[in-house]
């Protein structure tokens, strides 16, 4: 774990586009990621699950109903079947051409242009950790595309992070949390050499930020979608915000620095 990657050229605060430019585009689609990059986001965030034929697919929910015209569990469909679904019309009819992207498509889009936060969904966890487990596939893909210095792999599931941290020369990892971090969690993060902690912004306190900074972690808060909340996070020393509106967040950043 001594060689765990740290993302290069870190210049906070970061604006991290939550599932792409989710405020104005259908989430987790190539259109949303392209728009987020055009808006100047320093990082795009995405979610990944496995298809029935065990291909990493970019989708947040473990079911299809909310963000596609399909029904049922993502894991019950092959990649070919998933790629036939309309992943945009639910948002606006003009996005009817959008499909669920493969992880490789998004990494190719972002490669060399922006950083990528890949959230491995806890629903994809497999206790047996087979060779083609999702965490192994994600790390292999990051390495194959030479993105170790601009990729961050995050999860609510600590065991995912432990599996990755135990790999030789692993990419940077992050723990997501919707509850305050206990001393045990802080100690685990320090032991695993976690790069950053991603808490719900509503639970962030100065004490929590200071504890994480004390063990060398950066703090990226989600979902920060108002100027007021952005200012609160910056005043506590948070290094980045995960937001549905990266263009507005860039404006908040300029306003906060000018204040």
C-alpha positions in Angstrom: 0.0 0.0 0.0 3.0 2.3 0.1 2.8 3.0 -3.6 -0.9 3.9 -3.7 -1.5 6.7 -6.3 -2.3 10.2 -5.4 -4.0 12.3 -8.1 -1.5 14.7 -9.6 -1.8 18.4 -10.1 -4.2 18.9 -7.2 -5.3 22.5 -7.1 -8.3 23.0 -4.8 -11.1 23.7 -4.7 -12.3 21.1 -7.2 -15.7 21.3 -8.9 -16.8 17.6 -9.3 -19.7 17.1 -11.7 -22.1 14.6 -10.0 -23.1 12.0 -12.7 -22.1 14.7 -15.2 -24.0 17.9 -15.7 -27.0 16.4 -14.0 -28.9 19.6 -13.5 -29.4 20.1 -17.3 -28.7 16.7 -18.9 -29.7 13.1 -18.3 -27.4 11.7 -15.6 -24.6 9.3 -16.3 -24.8 9.8 -20.1 -22.1 10.8 -22.5 -24.1 14.1 -23.1 -24.0 14.9 -19.4 -20.2 14.1 -19.2 -19.4 16.2 -22.3 -21.4 19.1 -20.9 -19.7 18.9 -17.5 -16.3 19.0 -19.2 -17.3 22.0 -21.3 -18.6 23.7 -18.2 -15.1 23.5 -16.7 -15.5 20.7 -14.1 -12.2 19.5 -12.7 -13.6 16.0 -12.3 -16.6 14.1 -13.5 -18.2 11.6 -11.1 -20.0 8.4 -12.3 -21.5 5.2 -11.0 -20.8 1.7 -12.2 -22.6 -1.6 -12.0 -22.1 -5.0 -13.8 -24.4 -6.3 -16.6 -25.5 -9.9 -16.7 -22.5 -10.7 -18.9 -20.3 -8.9 -16.3 -19.5 -5.8 -18.2 -19.0 -2.5 -16.3 -22.0 -0.2 -17.2 -22.4 3.4 -16.1 -25.7 3.7 -14.2 -26.6 4.8 -10.7 -29.6 2.6 -9.8 -29.6 -1.2 -9.6 -32.9 -1.1 -11.5 -33.7 0.5 -14.9 -37.0 2.2 -14.3 -36.0 5.7 -13.2 -33.4 6.6 -15.9 -34.3 4.4 -18.9 -37.4 3.0 -20.7 -36.5 -0.4 -19.4 -37.7 -2.4 -16.4 -36.0 -4.8 -14.1 -32.6 -5.1 -12.5 -29.4 -4.0 -14.4 -27.7 -7.3 -13.5 -30.4 -9.3 -15.4 -29.6 -7.8 -18.8 -26.6 -8.2 -21.1 -24.6 -5.2 -22.2 -26.1 -5.6 -25.7 -29.6 -5.5 -24.2 -28.8 -2.5 -22.0 -27.3 -0.5 -24.9 -30.7 -0.7 -26.7 -32.5 1.2 -24.0 -33.3 4.9 -24.2 -31.5 6.6 -21.3 -32.4 10.2 -22.1 -36.1 10.7 -22.9 -37.1 10.5 -19.2 -35.2 13.8 -18.8 -36.2 15.5 -22.1 -37.4 14.1 -25.4 -34.4 15.7 -27.2 -32.1 13.2 -25.4 -33.7 10.1 -26.8 -30.5 9.1 -28.5 -28.6 8.7 -25.3 -27.7 5.2 -24.2 -26.2 3.7 -21.0 -22.5 4.0 -21.6 -19.9 1.4 -20.9 -17.2 2.5 -18.4 -14.6 2.3 -21.1 -16.6 4.9 -23.2 -16.6 7.4 -20.4 -12.9 6.9 -19.6 -12.0 7.3 -23.3 -14.0 10.5 -23.4 -12.4 11.9 -20.3 -8.9 10.6 -20.8 -6.3 13.3 -20.8 -9.0 16.0 -20.6 -10.4 15.8 -17.0 -10.2 13.6 -13.9 -12.7 10.8 -13.2 -14.3 9.7 -10.0 -15.7 6.1 -10.4 -18.1 5.1 -7.7 -18.5 1.4 -7.5 -22.0 0.8 -6.3 -22.4 -1.2 -3.1 -25.0 -3.4 -4.7 -22.3 -4.8 -7.0 -20.4 -6.3 -4.0 -19.4 -10.0 -4.2 -18.0 -11.5 -1.0 -16.1 -14.2 -2.9 -14.2 -11.5 -4.9 -14.0 -13.5 -8.2 -11.3 -12.6 -10.7 -13.8 -10.6 -12.8 -15.3 -8.8 -9.7 -16.2 -5.3 -10.5 -13.3 -3.7 -8.5 -10.8 -5.8 -10.4 -12.3 -4.8 -13.8 -12.4 -1.2 -12.9 -8.8 -1.1 -11.8 -7.7 -3.1 -14.8 -9.5 -0.6 -17.1 -7.9 2.4 -15.4 -4.5 0.8 -15.8 -5.0 -0.2 -19.4 -6.0 3.3 -20.3 -3.1 4.8 -18.3 -5.4 6.9 -16.1 -3.8 6.0 -12.7 -2.9 9.6 -12.0 -6.3 11.1 -12.8 -8.7 8.4 -11.6 -10.3 8.1 -8.2 -12.3 5.0 -7.2 -14.9 5.5 -4.5 -17.5 3.5 -2.7 -19.7 3.3 0.4 -18.4 -0.3 0.7 -15.2 -0.3 2.7 -14.3 -3.8 1.6 -14.1 -2.6 -2.0 -11.5 -0.1 -1.0 -9.6 -2.6 1.1 -9.5 -5.0 -1.9 -8.1 -2.2 -4.2 -5.7 -0.9 -1.6 -4.2 -4.4 -1.3 -3.4 -4.5 -5.0 0.1 -3.7 -6.3 0.4 0.0 -7.2 -3.3 0.7 -6.7 -5.1 3.8 -8.0 -6.4 6.5 -5.6 -9.4 5.5 -3.5 -12.1 7.4 -1.6 -14.8 6.5 1.1 -18.3 7.9 0.6 -20.4 8.5 3.7 -23.8 9.7 4.7 -23.0 9.5 8.4 -20.3 11.2 10.4 -17.0 9.4 10.5 -16.3 7.5 13.7 -12.7 7.2 15.0 -12.8 3.6 13.7 -13.6 4.9 10.2 -10.9 7.5 10.4 -8.4 4.9 11.5 -9.4 2.6 8.6 -9.1 5.4 6.1 -5.6 6.2 7.4 -4.6 2.5 7.3 -5.8 2.1 3.7 -4.2 5.3 2.7 -7.5 6.6 1.3 -7.1 9.8 -0.8 -10.4 11.5 0.1 -13.5 11.3 2.2 -16.8 12.1 0.5 -19.5 13.0 3.0 -23.0 14.3 2.6 -22.6 18.1 3.0 -25.3 18.1 5.6 -23.1 16.2 8.1 -19.9 18.1 7.5 -18.6 19.9 10.6 -15.3 21.6 11.2 -14.3 18.9 13.6 -15.0 16.2 10.9 -12.9 18.1 8.4 -10.1 18.6 10.8 -10.1 14.9 11.8 -9.8 13.8 8.2 -7.1 16.4 7.4 -5.2 15.2 10.5 -4.7 11.8 8.9 -3.9 13.2 5.5 -7.3 12.9 3.7 -8.9 15.5 1.5 -12.6 16.2 1.8 -15.0 16.3 -1.1 -18.6 17.0 0.0 -21.8 16.1 -1.9 -24.4 17.3 -3.1 -23.5 21.0 -2.9 -26.0 22.8 -5.0 -26.4 26.3 -3.6 -24.1 29.3 -3.1 -24.8 29.2 0.6 -23.7 25.6 1.0 -20.7 26.1 -1.2 -19.5 29.0 1.0 -20.0 26.9 4.1 -17.9 24.1 2.7 -15.1 26.4 1.6 -15.0 28.1 5.0 -14.4 24.7 6.7 -11.5 23.9 4.3 -13.2 21.3 2.1 -11.1 20.7 -0.9 -13.9 20.0 -3.4 -17.6 19.9 -3.9 -19.6 17.3 -5.8 -22.5 19.1 -7.5 -25.3 18.7 -10.0 -24.5 22.1 -11.6 -20.8 22.5 -12.3 -21.2 25.7 -14.2 -23.0 27.4 -11.3 -20.4 26.0 -8.9 -17.6 27.7 -10.9 -19.5 31.0 -10.5 -19.9 30.4 -6.8 -16.1 29.7 -6.6 -15.3 33.0 -8.2 -17.8 34.8 -6.0 -16.4 33.2 -2.8 -12.8 34.1 -3.7 -13.9 37.7 -4.4 -15.7 38.1 -1.1 
